[in-house]
Amino acid sequence: MSDAKHLKRMQAIKEKQDQKIAAADQERGVTILLAGPGKGKSSSAFGMLARSLGHGHKVAVVQFLKGSMSTGEELFFTAHENVDWFAMGDGFTWETQDKEQDIASAQKAWAKAEQLLADDQYQLVILDEVTYMFKFQYLQLEPTLKALKNRPEKMNVVLTGRGPTQELIDAVDTYSLILDEKHAFKAGVKAQAGIEW
């Protein structure tokens, strides 16, 4: 492609992008759902957490499954004064094998999440692995949708996990499906600190 054609193409792309930017005139918090069978849902959410901290924001994390063991992200982020972290799960359901305990833990975690979603001091709240709670029917979806709708106007919320309902997908502003095309674990490589937790 000649320099002149390249320049013309880039100018056309820039014009379209400028139009999209000009059309986006709302200033409000957004809801983001990161779901699917692939690796990187929580990691992406924690990347946004790091960005928020870079801008001096106050953030909170509620983990619905993790809690029985420390993770690298918890060890790192809880050292920051603007982070409130609540690891309230008992581990994966196939590990606990106690449905009543899992339901009680989910309800306790949701009570904390609901409190955070109503608190305007937070610019970002992450509900890590919350979709499992709806999938396993440990929590009802409706209170979550209501809390998301009624949260402070500038609050951003990220939800992660597998198997989201269509109702949840429809309710959020941004939905990213993380796929599992290839994974080292399936080839027999052990999970390791710094990569999986």
C-alpha positions in Angstrom: 0.0 0.0 0.0 1.4 3.4 -0.9 1.9 6.1 1.7 -0.9 8.2 0.2 -3.4 5.3 0.3 -2.3 4.5 3.9 -2.8 8.1 4.9 -6.2 8.3 3.3 -7.2 5.0 5.1 -6.0 6.2 8.5 -7.8 9.5 8.1 -11.1 7.7 7.3 -10.6 5.5 10.4 -9.8 8.5 12.6 -12.9 10.3 11.4 -15.1 7.3 12.3 -13.4 7.0 15.7 -13.9 10.8 16.4 -17.6 10.4 15.6 -17.9 7.5 18.0 -16.1 9.5 20.7 -18.3 12.5 20.2 -21.5 10.4 20.3 -20.5 8.9 23.7 -21.7 11.8 25.9 -22.9 10.0 29.1 -20.8 10.2 32.2 -21.7 7.4 34.6 -20.3 4.2 36.1 -20.6 1.0 34.1 -21.3 -2.7 34.8 -18.9 -5.2 33.2 -19.4 -9.0 33.1 -16.3 -11.1 32.4 -17.5 -14.7 31.9 -16.8 -17.9 30.1 -14.7 -21.1 30.4 -11.4 -19.4 29.6 -8.6 -18.3 31.9 -8.3 -14.6 32.7 -11.6 -13.4 34.0 -10.5 -12.4 37.5 -7.1 -11.3 36.2 -8.8 -8.9 33.9 -10.9 -7.6 36.7 -7.8 -7.1 38.8 -6.2 -5.2 36.0 -9.0 -2.7 36.2 -8.5 -2.6 39.9 -4.9 -1.6 39.3 -6.0 1.1 36.9 -8.5 2.5 39.4 -5.9 2.6 42.1 -3.6 4.4 39.7 -6.2 7.1 39.5 -6.5 7.3 43.3 -9.9 5.6 43.4 -11.3 3.7 46.4 -12.1 0.1 45.5 -13.6 -3.1 47.0 -13.4 -6.8 46.1 -15.8 -9.5 47.3 -14.7 -13.0 46.4 -17.5 -15.5 46.4 -15.5 -18.7 46.1 -11.9 -17.9 47.2 -11.2 -17.5 50.8 -9.8 -20.8 52.0 -6.4 -19.9 50.7 -4.5 -16.7 50.0 -4.0 -15.6 46.4 -1.2 -13.4 44.9 -3.7 -10.7 44.1 -5.0 -10.6 47.6 -1.5 -10.5 49.1 -0.6 -7.7 46.7 -3.7 -5.5 46.7 -4.6 -5.6 50.4 -1.3 -3.8 51.2 -2.9 -0.7 49.4 -4.8 1.7 51.6 -7.5 2.3 49.0 -8.5 -1.4 48.8 -11.1 -3.2 50.9 -10.9 -6.9 50.2 -13.4 -9.6 51.4 -12.5 -13.2 50.5 -15.6 -14.8 51.8 -15.9 -18.2 50.1 -14.9 -21.6 51.4 -13.3 -22.8 48.2 -14.7 -24.5 45.1 -18.0 -26.3 45.7 -16.5 -29.7 44.6 -13.9 -29.2 47.4 -16.3 -28.2 50.2 -19.0 -30.8 49.3 -21.3 -29.1 51.8 -24.2 -27.3 50.0 -25.7 -25.7 53.1 -22.3 -24.3 54.1 -21.8 -23.0 50.5 -25.2 -21.3 50.6 -24.5 -19.7 53.9 -21.2 -18.4 52.7 -22.7 -17.1 49.5 -25.4 -15.3 51.5 -22.9 -13.8 53.8 -20.7 -12.6 50.9 -23.8 -11.1 49.2 -24.7 -9.2 52.3 -21.3 -7.6 52.2 -21.5 -7.0 48.5 -24.9 -5.3 48.8 -23.5 -3.0 51.5 -20.6 -2.0 49.2 -22.8 -1.5 46.2 -24.8 1.2 48.2 -21.6 3.0 49.4 -20.7 6.0 47.3 -17.1 6.1 48.6 -16.2 3.3 46.1 -15.5 4.0 42.4 -15.0 0.3 41.7 -16.5 -2.9 43.2 -15.5 -6.3 41.9 -17.8 -9.3 42.6 -15.4 -12.1 41.8 -16.9 -15.5 40.8 -20.4 -14.3 41.6 -22.0 -15.9 38.6 -21.5 -19.4 40.1 -23.8 -18.3 43.0 -26.6 -17.9 40.5 -25.7 -21.0 38.5 -25.8 -23.2 41.6 -28.9 -21.3 42.9 -27.1 -20.3 46.1 -28.3 -16.7 45.5 -31.2 -15.3 43.6 -30.3 -13.0 40.7 -33.0 -10.4 41.2 -31.4 -8.7 44.3 -28.2 -8.4 42.4 -29.8 -6.8 39.4 -31.7 -4.4 41.8 -28.5 -3.4 43.6 -26.6 -2.9 40.3 -29.5 -0.6 39.1 -29.6 1.4 42.3 -25.9 1.8 43.0 -24.3 5.2 43.1 -24.2 6.8 39.6 -20.4 7.0 39.2 -19.7 3.5 40.6 -18.2 0.9 38.2 -18.9 -2.8 39.0 -17.2 -5.9 37.5 -18.7 -9.3 37.9 -16.8 -12.5 37.0 -17.4 -16.2 36.6 -18.7 -18.9 34.3 -22.2 -19.6 33.0 -24.0 -16.3 33.4 -27.7 -16.2 32.7 -29.0 -14.3 29.7 -30.8 -12.0 32.1 -27.5 -10.9 33.7 -25.9 -10.5 30.3 -28.7 -8.3 29.2 -28.5 -6.2 32.4 -24.8 -5.2 32.2 -23.2 -2.5 30.0 -20.3 -4.6 28.8 -20.0 -8.3 28.4 -16.8 -10.1 27.5 -16.8 -13.9 26.8 -13.4 -15.4 27.7 -12.9 -18.6 25.9 -10.6 -21.6 26.6 -8.9 -22.4 23.3 -5.8 -24.0 24.9 -4.7 -24.4 28.6 -1.5 -25.8 30.1 -3.4 -27.6 32.8 -5.1 -29.8 30.2 -1.6 -30.8 29.0 -0.7 -31.9 32.5 1.1 -28.8 33.7 0.4 -28.1 37.4 -1.3 -24.9 38.5 1.2 -22.5 39.9 1.5 -19.5 42.2 1.6 -16.2 40.2 -0.3 -17.7 37.3 -3.4 -19.5 38.7 -3.5 -17.9 42.1 
